[in-house]
Amino acid sequence: MTPEFSRPFDLRQLGSAPVTLSANESERAALAKRFGIVSIERLEAVLTLTPEDTPRGKAVLATGTLSARWVQSCAVSGEDLPAGTDEPVTMRFVPPGEDHAPDEEIELSDCDCDEIEYEGTSFDLGEAVAQSMALAIDPFATGPDADRARTEAGIVSETASGPFAALAGLKLKKD
């Protein structure tokens, strides 16, 4: 299945100019559905692609910025909540590495977490940008009406129901 925001890049055709990726309306709608949010108003990345030689083959370092605006539902009230991100991104596309046994413990450095393996001579920069945006979405975002919605639903705060709530009740009885 082809990703909603697919932008394949061939290693043999990389240039030195920055690459700008922008999702169109239908791609943004499909990504919003996949990410479980109301809508995506903008998804854009400007990246510089730098080839690197590694012992495993050709790698590509992608550095730049991700800018996105979306609307998601408040985790408490369900009301539409605008959100967004403007952040630096760094990704490294690498040829397949050594296979590890399923139960083998491996150690990852900070750089390894941003490595994306590719097969053949191309990698999908659009899907990597879409996944970076997905990581920026707060799944528990709350809006300005969240406290009111909690109160109306009878949901009490952690301090009112936490381990010291019984002690607070005893203090009230004493006074």
ABEGO torsion letter per residue (X at the ends): XBBABBBBBBAAABBABBBBBBBBAAAAAAAAAAAGBABBABBBBBBBBBBBBBAAEBBBBBBEBBBBBBBBBBAAAGBBBBBBBBBBBBBBBBBBBBBBBAABBBBBBAAAAABBBBBEABBBAAAAAAAAAAAABBAABBBAAAAAAAAAAGBBBAAAABAAAAAAAAAAAAX
